[in-house]
């Protein structure tokens, strides 16, 4: 068991008043196959999406352990698993990699909207023959001047129908380390 700090627990507590509203009617949203934009707006108010991002981009500058502490609370208290997964995708699968590995230009263009939730993110990892095993993806990106040529396909793209920003996971290196 992790012993959360007082500050981490305070972040969790700030999320709790929103849990019932975030989880309400989740089965109806699923049945209609709709993204709950109204709930996304509520989620934006919680500051969860801001946690692990640098203040320069509108974030709160917290570490990933603190973010995981609050995401754990979201999973525990909010019954809408789809909304929970969308929030995790926004933060962990798109925002954090962009902040860590993206160019200055990409950060300036996308991070403020990712951090405040005005942009919704999608990540494209899953492939028809390899599932979501990132170390064995076969989609490649080969530099061609100032651009990349992408070769391959993805099967399931989280948040694709509602996303404003897509992060495509590809192999740029040869065998062994896919990111050489």
Buried (B, 14 or more C-beta within 10 A) or exposed (E): EEEBEEEBBEBBEBBBEBBEBBBBBBEEBEEEEEBBEEBBEBBBEBBBBBBBBEEEBBBBEBEEEBBBBBBEBBBEBBBBEBBBBBBBBBBBBBBBEBBEEBEEEEBEBBBBBBBBBEBBBBBBBBBEEBEBEBEEBBBBBEEEEEEBEEEBEBEEBBBEEBBEBBBBBBBEEEEEEBEE
